[in-house]
Amino acid sequence: MWWGVAAALLANVLYSTGFVLEKRALAGLPALNVRRPARLLRHLLGSPLWIAGSLALAGGFAAQLVVYRTLPMAAAQALFVSGLVLLLLLSKLYLGERTTTRERYATATVLLALLMVVSSLRHHTDSVGQSSPAPLVLLISALSLTTGLCLYVATERRAARRHRLRPPTAGVEYGVAVGFVYGVSSLAIKGVSAHLTPATLEDPAAAALTLLASPYPYLLLITGATGLLLSQTALQRCRASLIVPVCTTTSCLYTAVVGTYAFGESLPDDPLRLTLRIVGTALAVVVLLTLTAHQKTPAPATPELSRDPR
């Protein structure tokens, strides 16, 4: 189980580093448009800095497989939420995004929430779900992806009407929309990890066929491609310290609730550990939701009016 905690912390480092590198790369690219995916990918793949960031994110996905093999999904999400502390620090150091007093207090509170969740873990008693009915997963995924895509399209339309002369800045709405997509991606990663057991080393071919017969690898491909297109346009338009916390909080809350139900994972029986688990997860989510609700996007610079020489 402690391997899972270490893997979650490693995933946090990789995710935070990847997002910051991608944000720096996006600042030097032309304006991206999700309606032109081929052009978008051409610009992204032409940036070595963006490729480095995407490789870091891929490493985070790989670490996430280890996490879901060893930790309950609700506990894993609280650990992933704690990674936003590092993101805020990196955003300040390398992107020049200022950290407010409110953000510093939030950082300390999220660390406390992390300690509460880690204290609730017990290797011999916590259940880790290994399977879920395919029809249930497909139904949940279809509803969630539809919700996320509809919200993204609606946000794009509102932003286009409001900001015809400047880029849209609806970071919270973008973050929630992308969070739904990545929430489904987390379910897919959980499903893939369930097929990566020690027994698969004995017959990898049979294990691969079993995995391909499940919906998880296809969900992972669909949500990975969709999340890439949506997140990069949103990340280019909004502060990383705004959109990534909203996206991550939405994804983690979604995965903790839906994933625990879909994979039949149980909460701790001990009242103290149950309280630590629930309060720690809720505290991390509430703090970050409050934090992002108070963040403001800087107003665009207004061009100076030329003075009449007369």
WOHUHU-V915026 format. One record per residue. N is the residue number from 0. PHI is phi as a letter, one per 20 degrees, with the letter a starting at -180 (999 if undefined). BURIAL is # if it has 24 or more other ideal C-beta (glycine too) atoms within 12 Angstrom, else .. D_CENTER is the distance of its C-alpha to the mean C-alpha in whole Angstrom. Layout:
N:PHI:BURIAL:D_CENTER
N:PHI:BURIAL:D_CENTER
This chain:
0:999:#:22
1:f:.:22
2:f:.:21
3:f:#:18
4:f:#:17
5:f:.:18
6:f:#:16
7:f:#:13
8:f:#:14
9:f:#:15
10:g:#:11
11:f:#:10
12:f:#:13
13:f:#:12
14:f:#:9
15:f:#:10
16:f:#:13
17:f:#:12
18:f:#:10
19:f:#:13
20:f:#:16
21:f:#:14
22:f:#:15
23:f:#:18
24:f:#:19
25:f:#:18
26:f:#:21
27:e:.:23
28:d:#:23
29:f:.:24
30:g:.:23
31:e:#:20
32:c:#:21
33:f:#:19
34:f:.:22
35:c:.:23
36:f:.:21
37:f:.:24
38:f:.:24
39:f:#:21
40:f:.:20
41:f:.:24
42:f:#:23
43:f:#:20
44:f:.:21
45:e:.:24
46:d:#:22
47:g:.:23
48:f:#:20
49:f:#:17
50:f:.:18
51:f:.:18
52:f:#:15
53:f:#:14
54:f:.:15
55:f:#:14
56:f:#:10
57:f:#:13
58:f:#:14
59:f:#:11
60:f:#:10
61:f:.:14
62:f:#:14
63:f:#:11
64:f:#:15
65:f:#:17
66:g:#:15
67:f:#:15
68:f:#:19
69:c:#:20
70:c:#:18
71:f:#:17
72:f:#:14
73:f:#:15
74:f:#:15
75:f:#:12
76:f:#:10
77:f:#:12
78:f:#:12
79:f:#:8
80:f:#:9
81:f:#:12
82:f:#:10
83:f:#:10
84:g:#:14
85:f:#:14
86:f:#:12
87:f:#:14
88:f:#:17
89:f:#:16
90:f:#:16
91:f:.:19
92:f:.:21
93:d:#:20
94:d:#:19
95:m:.:22
96:e:#:20
97:f:.:22
98:d:#:20
99:e:.:22
100:f:.:24
101:f:.:22
102:f:#:19
103:f:.:21
104:f:.:22
105:f:#:18
106:g:#:18
107:f:.:21
108:f:#:20
109:f:#:16
110:f:#:18
111:f:.:21
112:f:#:18
113:f:#:17
114:f:.:21
115:f:#:21
116:f:#:19
117:f:#:20
118:f:.:24
119:e:#:23
120:e:#:23
121:c:#:26
122:f:.:26
123:e:.:29
124:d:.:28
125:f:#:24
126:e:#:24
127:d:#:21
128:f:#:21
129:d:.:22
130:b:.:22
131:b:#:22
132:g:.:24
133:g:.:23
134:g:.:25
135:f:.:22
136:f:#:19
137:f:#:20
138:f:.:21
139:f:#:18
140:f:#:16
141:f:.:19
142:f:.:18
143:f:#:15
144:f:#:15
145:f:.:18
146:f:#:16
147:f:#:13
148:f:#:16
149:f:.:19
150:f:#:17
151:f:#:16
152:f:.:19
153:f:.:21
154:f:#:19
155:f:#:20
156:f:.:24
157:f:.:24
158:f:#:23
159:f:.:25
160:f:.:28
161:e:.:27
162:c:.:27
163:f:.:29
164:d:.:30
165:b:.:27
166:f:#:23
167:f:#:21
168:c:#:19
169:f:#:17
170:f:#:14
171:f:#:13
172:f:#:14
173:f:#:12
174:f:#:9
175:f:#:10
176:f:#:11
177:f:#:8
178:f:#:6
179:f:#:9
180:f:#:9
181:f:#:6
182:f:#:7
183:f:#:10
184:f:#:9
185:f:#:9
186:f:#:12
187:f:#:14
188:f:#:13
189:g:#:14
190:f:#:17
191:f:#:18
192:f:#:18
193:f:#:20
194:e:#:23
195:e:#:22
196:d:.:25
197:g:.:28
198:f:.:30
199:f:.:29
200:f:.:30
201:f:.:33
202:b:.:33
203:f:.:30
204:f:.:31
205:f:.:32
206:f:.:28
207:f:.:27
208:f:.:29
209:f:.:28
210:f:#:24
211:f:.:25
212:e:.:27
213:e:#:23
214:f:#:21
215:f:#:18
216:f:#:18
217:f:.:19
218:f:#:16
219:f:#:14
220:f:.:16
221:f:#:16
222:f:#:12
223:f:#:11
224:f:.:14
225:f:#:13
226:f:#:10
227:f:#:11
228:f:#:14
229:f:#:12
230:f:#:10
231:f:#:13
232:f:#:15
233:f:#:13
234:f:#:12
235:f:#:16
236:e:#:17
237:c:#:15
238:f:#:15
239:f:#:12
240:f:#:13
241:d:#:13
242:f:#:10
243:f:#:7
244:g:#:8
245:f:#:8
246:f:#:5
247:f:#:4
248:f:#:7
249:f:#:8
250:f:#:5
251:f:#:7
252:f:#:10
253:g:#:10
254:f:#:10
255:f:#:13
256:e:#:15
257:f:#:15
258:f:#:15
259:f:#:17
260:f:.:20
261:f:#:19
262:e:#:20
263:m:.:22
264:e:#:21
265:d:.:23
266:e:#:23
267:g:#:25
268:e:.:29
269:f:.:30
270:g:.:30
271:f:.:29
272:f:#:26
273:f:#:25
274:f:.:25
275:f:#:23
276:f:#:20
277:f:#:20
278:f:#:21
279:f:#:19
280:f:#:16
281:f:#:17
282:f:#:18
283:f:#:14
284:f:#:13
285:f:.:16
286:f:#:16
287:f:#:13
288:f:#:14
289:f:.:17
290:f:#:16
291:f:#:15
292:f:.:18
293:e:.:20
294:e:#:19
295:d:.:21
296:e:#:20
297:g:.:24
298:f:.:26
299:f:.:27
300:f:.:31
301:e:.:34
302:f:.:36
303:f:.:39
304:f:.:42
305:f:.:45
306:e:.:48
307:f:.:52
308:f:.:54
309:f:.:57
